[in-house]
Amino acid sequence: MSFKLPQLNYTHDALEPNIDSKTMEIHHGKHHQGYTNNLNAAIEGTELEGKSIEFILANMDMNNKAVRNNGGGFYNHSLFWKIISPNGGGAPSGDLASAIDNAYGSFDAFKETFSGAAKTQFGSGWAWLCVHEGGKVEVCSTANQDNSLMPGIGCGGTPILGLDVWEHAYYLNYQNRRPDYVAAFFNIINWDEVSARYQANK
């Protein structure tokens, strides 16, 4: 069964002014659709066909650029749309808040660390909050469409929060002002979704 583009739970303009409608339309409908189509083409007729995206990422040949780039692009964006919301913002609570405090001392310190990872990722890539077995959380960044599920990528664990810092994610509205885009991201984080992913993967 081939992968399908996930539908959004909100309209393209619902995240304004943090993310503009035109960017959402192109990012979801063109870029993510392209990763989806190319992933399906890359795994068709191989032993990866019919496997879950998590299995594909964990077990693929990292030299297979078509699967690596498009599989990562499919997974990363599928996560991204879920962890942002028009009703987002604020701060996490419960076990996730405790895990962040244990790792970084405070939510503000976590924000600084995560924002730093996003702002200093050279070129295209992602900033992540990942959870390790046992509940410890870690901030890291990856290049291009890589993520921590892939073999040999620096940070381990399961991504529960990700920020796309490819220029296609923000350039129409923010141009070269990536720090402004990173700051706006915190206004739309769906912490209930992130917390649910923390509980499911700790």
C-alpha positions in Angstrom: 0.0 0.0 0.0 1.5 3.3 -1.0 1.9 6.3 1.3 -0.6 9.2 1.0 -0.3 12.9 1.8 -1.8 13.5 5.3 -4.6 15.9 5.4 -4.3 19.0 7.6 -6.6 19.5 10.6 -6.8 23.3 9.9 -7.1 25.6 6.9 -4.1 27.1 5.1 -4.7 30.5 6.7 -5.4 29.2 10.2 -1.8 29.7 11.4 -1.4 33.3 10.3 0.4 35.6 11.1 2.9 33.0 12.3 2.9 31.0 9.1 1.2 32.6 6.1 -1.4 30.9 3.9 0.6 30.8 0.7 3.5 29.1 2.4 1.2 26.5 3.9 -0.4 25.9 0.5 2.9 25.4 -1.2 4.6 23.6 1.6 1.9 21.0 2.2 0.4 20.7 -1.3 3.6 20.8 -3.3 6.6 20.0 -1.3 5.1 17.3 1.0 3.1 15.9 -1.9 6.4 15.7 -3.9 8.2 13.8 -1.1 5.2 11.4 -0.9 5.1 10.7 -4.6 8.9 10.2 -4.8 9.0 7.9 -1.7 6.3 5.7 -3.3 8.3 5.5 -6.5 11.6 4.8 -4.6 10.2 1.8 -2.7 8.0 0.3 -5.4 8.9 -3.3 -6.0 11.5 -3.4 -3.2 11.5 -5.1 0.2 10.5 -1.8 1.7 7.2 -1.7 -0.1 4.3 -2.2 2.4 6.5 -1.4 5.4 5.7 1.4 7.9 7.6 4.7 7.4 9.3 4.1 10.8 10.6 0.7 9.7 11.8 2.1 6.4 13.8 4.9 8.1 15.3 2.6 10.7 16.3 -0.1 8.3 17.2 1.6 5.1 20.6 1.9 3.3 21.7 5.5 4.0 23.4 5.6 0.6 20.0 5.2 -1.0 19.4 9.0 -1.4 15.9 8.6 -2.9 14.6 6.7 0.1 16.6 8.7 2.6 15.6 12.2 1.3 12.0 11.4 0.4 11.3 9.0 3.3 12.7 11.6 5.7 10.7 14.3 4.0 7.5 12.3 4.2 8.0 11.5 7.9 9.3 14.9 9.0 6.4 16.8 7.5 3.8 14.4 8.7 5.0 15.1 12.2 5.3 18.8 11.6 1.7 19.4 10.6 0.5 17.5 13.7 2.6 19.4 16.3 1.4 22.8 15.1 -2.0 24.2 15.7 -4.0 27.5 15.5 -4.7 27.0 19.2 -1.1 26.3 20.1 1.4 28.2 22.1 2.0 28.3 25.9 4.1 25.7 27.6 4.0 21.9 28.2 2.7 20.4 31.4 2.8 17.1 33.2 5.5 14.5 32.5 6.8 16.3 29.4 7.3 19.5 31.4 9.2 17.6 34.1 11.4 15.9 31.5 12.3 19.2 29.9 13.0 20.8 33.3 15.2 17.8 34.2 17.1 18.0 31.0 17.5 21.8 30.6 16.6 23.3 34.0 13.6 25.3 32.8 11.2 25.8 29.9 12.9 29.1 29.0 16.3 27.4 28.9 14.8 24.7 26.7 13.4 27.3 24.4 16.8 28.9 24.1 18.5 25.6 23.4 15.9 24.5 20.8 15.9 28.0 19.1 19.7 27.9 19.0 19.6 24.5 17.2 17.1 25.8 14.7 18.9 29.1 14.1 22.4 27.7 13.7 21.5 24.7 11.5 23.5 25.6 8.4 21.5 25.5 5.3 18.5 23.2 5.1 17.5 21.0 8.0 15.4 20.5 11.1 15.6 21.2 14.8 14.2 18.4 17.0 13.1 17.5 20.5 13.5 13.7 20.8 12.6 11.3 23.6 14.9 8.4 24.6 13.7 5.1 26.1 13.2 5.9 29.8 11.9 9.3 29.2 14.9 11.5 28.8 14.6 14.3 26.2 17.2 15.8 24.0 17.4 18.7 21.5 19.4 18.3 18.3 19.4 19.3 14.7 19.9 17.4 11.4 20.7 18.3 7.9 18.3 18.1 4.9 15.5 15.6 5.7 17.4 13.4 8.1 16.0 12.6 11.5 17.0 10.6 14.6 15.2 7.4 13.5 17.8 6.9 10.7 20.9 4.8 11.3 24.0 6.7 12.2 22.4 10.1 12.7 24.0 11.9 15.7 21.0 12.3 18.0 19.0 9.2 18.9 15.5 8.7 20.2 12.1 9.4 18.7 11.3 12.8 17.4 8.3 14.4 19.2 8.7 18.0 18.2 10.3 19.2 15.0 10.9 22.6 13.3 11.5 22.7 9.5 14.2 25.3 8.8 14.3 24.7 5.0 13.8 28.1 3.3 10.6 26.8 1.6 9.1 26.7 5.1 9.4 30.4 5.8 11.0 32.5 3.0 7.9 33.9 1.5 7.0 35.7 4.8 10.3 36.0 6.7 12.9 36.1 3.9 16.3 35.8 5.6 14.9 36.4 9.1 15.0 32.8 10.3 15.2 33.9 14.0 11.8 35.6 13.6 10.3 32.4 12.1 11.8 30.3 15.0 10.3 32.7 17.6 6.9 32.6 15.9 6.9 28.8 15.9 6.5 28.8 19.7 3.1 30.5 19.2 1.7 27.5 17.4 3.2 24.5 19.1 0.5 22.0 20.0 1.9 20.8 23.3 -1.0 18.4 23.9 0.1 16.5 20.7 3.8 16.7 21.7 3.0 15.4 25.2 1.0 12.5 23.7 4.0 11.6 21.6 6.2 11.8 24.6 4.0 9.4 26.5 3.8 6.9 23.6 7.6 6.8 23.0 9.3 7.2 26.4 
